[in-house]
Amino acid sequence: KLLRLMSHEPHIDPQSLSVIKCPVLVIAGKFDVIKSNHTKMIASHIENCTLVFINGFHNAVYTNPRDFNSEADKFLRGI
């Protein structure tokens, strides 16, 4: 499952992301199985997007909840 994810995902049309107008927070692990250039591509095509990399892997929300929650809290307080 992870090998497929690393080699074939994401299948996201960048143009489809440009219709998103609300604030978006994209959080990824610094050692995520999704390549950072894919994550950056996603974030760059959303007009009002904040991109944050935190210590951890694809499951950083579980393995690093302190940093995840801190970034989510900071984002939500700013909107």
C-alpha positions as a Markdown table, in Angstrom:
| # | Residue | x | y | z |
|---|---|---|---|---|
| 1 | Lys | 0.0 | 0.0 | 0.0 |
| 2 | Leu | 2.8 | 2.4 | 0.9 |
| 3 | Leu | 4.8 | 1.6 | -2.1 |
| 4 | Arg | 1.9 | 2.3 | -4.4 |
| 5 | Leu | 1.3 | 5.6 | -2.5 |
| 6 | Met | 4.9 | 6.6 | -3.0 |
| 7 | Ser | 5.1 | 5.7 | -6.7 |
| 8 | His | 1.6 | 6.6 | -8.0 |
| 9 | Glu | 0.1 | 9.3 | -5.8 |
| 10 | Pro | -1.1 | 11.9 | -5.7 |
| 11 | His | -3.4 | 12.0 | -8.7 |
| 12 | Ile | -4.6 | 15.5 | -8.3 |
| 13 | Asp | -5.2 | 17.9 | -11.2 |
| 14 | Pro | -3.5 | 21.1 | -10.1 |
| 15 | Gln | -6.2 | 23.2 | -12.0 |
| 16 | Ser | -8.9 | 21.6 | -9.9 |
| 17 | Leu | -7.2 | 22.9 | -6.7 |
| 18 | Ser | -7.4 | 26.5 | -7.9 |
| 19 | Val | -11.2 | 26.6 | -7.3 |
| 20 | Ile | -10.6 | 26.3 | -3.5 |
| 21 | Lys | -11.0 | 29.8 | -2.1 |
| 22 | Cys | -11.2 | 29.1 | 1.7 |
| 23 | Pro | -8.1 | 29.0 | 3.9 |
| 24 | Val | -6.4 | 25.6 | 3.7 |
| 25 | Leu | -3.8 | 24.1 | 6.0 |
| 26 | Val | -1.6 | 21.4 | 4.5 |
| 27 | Ile | 0.5 | 19.6 | 7.0 |
| 28 | Ala | 3.0 | 16.9 | 6.0 |
| 29 | Gly | 5.7 | 15.0 | 7.8 |
| 30 | Lys | 9.3 | 15.9 | 6.9 |
| 31 | Phe | 9.9 | 12.2 | 6.1 |
| 32 | Asp | 6.5 | 11.6 | 4.5 |
| 33 | Val | 6.1 | 8.8 | 1.9 |
| 34 | Ile | 4.4 | 11.4 | -0.3 |
| 35 | Lys | 7.2 | 13.3 | -2.0 |
| 36 | Ser | 7.6 | 16.9 | -0.8 |
| 37 | Asn | 7.4 | 18.2 | -4.3 |
| 38 | His | 3.9 | 16.7 | -4.6 |
| 39 | Thr | 2.9 | 18.3 | -1.4 |
| 40 | Lys | 4.4 | 21.7 | -2.4 |
| 41 | Met | 2.6 | 21.4 | -5.8 |
| 42 | Ile | -0.7 | 20.9 | -4.0 |
| 43 | Ala | -0.2 | 23.8 | -1.7 |
| 44 | Ser | 1.0 | 26.1 | -4.5 |
| 45 | His | -2.2 | 25.7 | -6.5 |
| 46 | Ile | -4.5 | 26.6 | -3.6 |
| 47 | Glu | -4.8 | 30.4 | -3.4 |
| 48 | Asn | -5.0 | 30.8 | 0.4 |
| 49 | Cys | -2.9 | 27.9 | 1.6 |
| 50 | Thr | -0.5 | 27.5 | 4.4 |
| 51 | Leu | 2.0 | 24.6 | 4.1 |
| 52 | Val | 3.8 | 23.2 | 7.1 |
| 53 | Phe | 6.2 | 20.4 | 7.4 |
| 54 | Ile | 6.6 | 18.8 | 10.9 |
| 55 | Asn | 8.9 | 16.1 | 12.2 |
| 56 | Gly | 7.5 | 12.7 | 11.3 |
| 57 | Phe | 6.3 | 10.5 | 8.6 |
| 58 | His | 2.9 | 10.2 | 6.8 |
| 59 | Asn | 1.3 | 9.5 | 10.1 |
| 60 | Ala | 2.8 | 12.5 | 11.9 |
| 61 | Val | -0.7 | 13.4 | 13.2 |
| 62 | Tyr | -0.4 | 10.3 | 15.4 |
| 63 | Thr | 3.3 | 10.2 | 16.1 |
| 64 | Asn | 3.8 | 13.9 | 16.6 |
| 65 | Pro | 0.5 | 15.3 | 17.9 |
| 66 | Arg | 2.1 | 18.1 | 19.8 |
| 67 | Asp | 3.5 | 19.8 | 16.7 |
| 68 | Phe | 0.5 | 18.9 | 14.6 |
| 69 | Asn | -1.9 | 20.4 | 17.1 |
| 70 | Ser | 0.3 | 23.4 | 17.6 |
| 71 | Glu | 0.3 | 24.2 | 13.8 |
| 72 | Ala | -3.4 | 23.5 | 13.5 |
| 73 | Asp | -4.1 | 25.8 | 16.4 |
| 74 | Lys | -1.9 | 28.6 | 15.0 |
| 75 | Phe | -3.7 | 28.3 | 11.6 |
| 76 | Leu | -7.2 | 28.3 | 13.1 |
| 77 | Arg | -6.4 | 31.3 | 15.3 |
| 78 | Gly | -5.2 | 33.2 | 12.2 |
| 79 | Ile | -8.4 | 32.8 | 10.2 |
